[in-house]
Amino acid sequence: MAPGTTPWWRPDRLGRRRQNLETRGRVLDATRAFFREQGFLEVETPALQVSPGMEPHLVAFATAIRRPGDTQGQPLYLHTSPEFAMKKLLAGGLEKIFQLARVFRNAERSATHHPEFTMLEWYRVNAGYVTLMEDCEGLLAAVGEAAGVSAFTWQGRRCDPGAPAERLTVAEAFKRDCGIDLLATAPDPLSPSIELLAEAAKPLGIAPRPGDRWDDLFFRIFLERIEPRLGIGRPTILRDYPISMAALSRPKAGDPRLCERFELYVCGLELANAFGELTDAAEQRRRFEADMALKQKLYGIRYPIDEDFMAALKHGLPPSAGIALGIDRLVMLAAGADHIEDVLWAPVSGPRGDE
C-alpha cells in the first residue's frame, strides 16, 4: 500500500468499486453462458508450470516444488498463460475448450496491467482464425447485453459492442494511418530491415533509438499513431501480422510473408490476441530458441522449453485456432472504468501502477 493511501478493503474504497464488481459478475456469467451454448467444455489447468511462456518481453514469477525433505526442489513458474497446458488437452483429443485462468506477469503494473489477472482462453479444433473473429463479435455483444450497456467506454472513447467489427490488416493500418508500406520494409520476411522502416518513418518524426530492432520501431509507431484509433465506434480486428511476429501462429495460406494472427481492439485498448495455431514441432522449437536467445540478450534470463508440450506437438496437435482475452479489461470497458484495479475484488499488495 502506498504511503498516505487507505487499504483497499475500507468500506469507502470498496463501496466505490461495488457497482463495477457487480458488473464483473455479470460479465463472467455471460462469458460462461456464451461458450456453453456453443458446446464448449470449461477446463482447468495448473498455474504452476515447467515453462511460464516463451514471449521474449514477459517476466515470470519463479518458485520451486519440493518433495518432503528436499531442500532445493525443481524450478517451476507461475504461468503467463494457460496456452501450453490447453494445447496438450487438444493433443489429447478435446476439441472445443475454454478456461478462465488466473495468470501472472511480473514487472507489469499500470492502469491496464496487473501482476495477477484473469485470462479467458479458448480453442477450436478444425477451425481457423476467422471463426475466432466471429466468436469475438458474438462474445462482445453478449457481454454488452448482460452488462446492460449500449456502449463500451474507456478514457472518453466509445464503442458499440454489438456492431460488426472492422477487419483491418496490419499493413492496411500502417498505410492508412502512417503512409508506410510495411511489407516493403521486410524484403526478407523473417529479418525485416530497421533501416528501411526508419526511412519510411521519417515523415512521422519517429526515429529509432540506439540498439533498437525492427520490432521496437514497429511498436513505437504503432502505439503512437495506430492503436489509439482502433475500436472507436465499433470493435477492430487487426489481422495478418508480419511472419516475423508470428509467435505461436502458423503462416498465412497464400502469403508466407504473413501469419494467421489477429488482435482485438475496443476503444483503443487491446483486448485479445489470437492465432491460427502452429502445429509444426520443429518450427516451433526454432522459434522458441530464437525467442530465448533474444530474452537472454535483452534481459540476461531465459526460460526452459516445455518438453512435454513439444512431445504433444510431435504426437499430433490437430489443426486448430486459439485466443487469449483479458477479462479484467473487458470488465473495465463494460463498467466504464479507467483503471484495472477499479474492477478487481482485491488488488495485489503494493501501489497502483499510476502511483
N, C-alpha and C positions, 0 to 999 in steps of 0.2 A: 504494500500500500504506500502510495507516495505521501511524503510529509504534507500535513495540512488537509488531507482528504479524509472523509468519513468512510467506514467499512461498507462494502457493497451490500451487506445484509441489513443495514439500518433501515427501519421502516420507510423513511422518506426516499432513500435511493431505490429500494426495492419497489416501492409504490409507483415511482416514475416509470419503471420498466414493466409494470404489471400488464398493461394493455398489449405491449409488444410480445410478452411471453404467452399471453393467450392466443395471439396471432400465430406464434410459433407452434403451438399445439395443433391449431387448425391446418397449418401448412404440412406438418408431419402426418396428420391423419389423411389429408388429401393425397399426399405423395404415396403412402402405402395403398390407398384405395385405387389410385390410378394404375399402379403396376399389378395389383392383384386382379383387377378387372381384365387385364390383358394376359393373364395366365402366367405371370412371373412368380418364381419362388423366392421368398426372402431368406437370405443366408447370413451366417455369422462366421467370421474368421478371426484368428488371434491377432491382437495388436503387436505382440512380440514376434519378431521375425529375424531370420539369419541375415537378410538384407533389407534395409528400410526402403529401398527405391534407388534408382541409379541416375536421377537427374543431377547434372553437374553442380547446379547452384543451390540445391536444397541441403540443409543441415539437419541431421537426425539427432534424437536423444539416444544415447548409448547406455546399456546396462549389461548385466551378466546373469546367466541362470546357473545355479549351483545345486549339486546333489548334497545330501546331508554329509557333513564332514569335509566337503570340498572347499578349499579356501580361495580358489581362483575362479573356477567356473568357465562357462562357454560364453563368449561375447554374443549379445543379442541387441536388437534395436527396436524402438517403437516405430511402427511403420508410418511412412509418409502418405501411404495409400494402400488399400487392400488389394491392389491390382494383381500381384503375383499369386496370392492365395486364391483369388477368384478365378483366375485363368486355369489354375490347377483343377478347380471344380469343373470347368468346361472340358478339360482334357479327360476328366473322369466320367463324362457323359451327360452333365447337366446342360440345358440349352437356353433357358431364359431365367436369369437370376438378377437380383438386386440386393443391395446392402446399404444400411445407414450406419456408417462406421465412425467411431472416434479415431481421428488421425492426429499426428503430432509433427510439427516442424519447428525446429529451434531457430534462433536468430531472426525471427519474423514477428513483428508486433507493430500494428498501425491501425488506422481507422477501419481497414478492410482485412487485416490479418490478425489471427490469434494463434498462440503456440499450440493449443489443443482446440480442434474444431470438428464439426460433423460433416462428413462427406457422403453424398449419395453416389453410388457407383452401380451401373447396370450394364449387362452384356446380353447380346443376342447372337446365337449360333445361326449360321447360314443367312446372315443379313449383312448389308453394307452400311456405310456411314450415312447414306441418305435416309435410311429408316430411322436412325437415331435423330436426325434433324426433325423428322415428323414426331418422334417421341417428345422432343423438347417443346415443340409448339403445343402439343396436347397437354403436357405437364404444366406449362406456364398458364394456360387457360384454366386448367383445373384448380391450380393454386390461387389464381386471382379470384375465381368464383368462391372458393372456400373462405378466403380472407375477406370477401365482401367489398373488394375494391375494383374500380373501373380502370385504374391506372397504377402501375408501379412507379414509385418516386425515389430519387436519390440526388442529393445536392442540387435541388431545384429542377432536375430533369424529369421528364415523364415518358412513360412507355405503356402502351395498351397491351396487356398480357394475352389478350385473345386475338390479336391481329396476326395474320400470316407473317412469318419472319422474312426480312430482307436476306437474300442469299448472295453473298459477295465474295469473290475470290480475293486472296491476299494481294495478288498482282493488280487486280482492279482497284482495290483500296489505295495502293501506293500511287497508281496512275491518277485516280480521281482527286485525292486529297493532297498529293505532293508533286505530281507531274513526273514521277520516277518510273522508268521501265525496269522493274525489279529484276526480272529474269535476265535482262541484258547484263546485269552485274554479276552473273554467275555463268560464264562460258563453260566452266567445269562445274556442273550442278552440285557435286559433293564438296567442292572447295571454292565457294564464291569469293569474289575479289573485293576486299575492303577499299582498295584504291578506286575501283570503278564506282562503288556505292558512294564513296566520299566525293567524287567528282560530280555525281548526279545530285548530291545533297547540298552542294554549294549554294544554289539559289535560295535554299531554305535558311541559310545561316547556321546550319548544323554541321559541325566538323568532328572528326574522330579525335579522341584523346590518346595520349601516349599509351601504347600497349593494347589498344582496342582491337578486337576481332570484328569480322563482318557482322556477327550476331549482335555485338554490343551496339554498333551504329544502327543496325536494323531496329533494335528496340528503342533507342533514343528517338529516332524519327517516329516510330510507331506510337510511342507513349505521348509524344508532344503533339503530333499532327493528325493522328488517325483515331486512336482509341476514344477520345472524348466525343467523337461524332457517331460512334456505333451504338445502336439500340435506342436511338432517340425517336419517339413516336411509336415505333414498333421494334420488336427484337431484331437483332442482326446475327446471322450465322456467317462467320468469317471462315472460309473454307480453302482447301487446296494450298497448304503451306509448301515452301520450297523443300525439296527432298533432303537438304542438309539439316532441316529442322524436324525430321520425321519422328524422332524419339522411338516409340514402340509401334508406329503405324507402318503400313505397307505402301509401296509405290503406287501411284495412281495409274490405273489401267489406261493405256493410250497416251500417257505423257509421263515418262520416267523422270522428268525434271521436278515433278510434284509428288506429294504424298497425300494419302487419304486421311486428312486431319482437319478438324474444324474446332473453332471456339465459339461459344455463345455469349453474346453481349446484350445487356439490358441497361439503359440509362448511362451508358459509358462505362459500365462495370463488367469485368469478365466474370462469367458465372460458371462456365463448364468448358471442358477440354475433351475432345472425342477422337477416336481412332478407328479406321478400318484396320484390324489387328494384324500385325506381322506374325507369321507362323513359321518362318524360316529360322531354325535354331542357329545355324552358322552365321547368318547375317545379324541376328540378334546379339550373339556373343561379340561379333566385331564392333557393333555399336556400343555395347556395354563397356568393352575395353577402351574404346576411344573416349567415352564419357568419363571413365575413371582416370584416364591419363590427364584429361583436361582438369578434373577436380584436384588431382594431385598437384598440377602445375599452378592452379589459381589459389588453392586453399591449404595445400600440404596434407590433405587427407584423402582416403579412398575407402569405399565400402566393398565388402565381398560380393561376388556374384552368387546368387541363389542357385546352386547346382541342382536342387530338386526342381526348381522352375525350368531350368534348361532340360532336365530329363523329361518333364511334362511336354515341353515343345517337341522334343525328339519322339516321344511316344505318339504325339499327334494332337496338336491344338486345331480343332476344326475351323474352317472359315468363319469369322465372327467379327463383331464390332462392339466396342465398349466406350463408356463415357463416365467421367467423374464430374460431379456438380457440387458446389459449395452450398450446403443447406443454410448456413448462417447468413450468407449473402442474400440468398433467396428470401429469407425471413426479413432481412433489412429492407429489401425492395417492397415486400408486401406490407410492411409496417410503416414505411416511410422514415426509417431510422437512418442516420448518417454514420453511426459508429457501431462496429460489430459487437462491442461489449454491451450495447443497449438492447441486444436481443438474446443474451446469454443468461441462464439462470444464475450462474456463479462464474466469474472470470478466474483464470489462473492468477495466483498471487503475484503482485507487482504492479507498477504503474501502467496506466493505459498507454497505448502506443503513441498518443499525441501529447504525452506529458514529459 
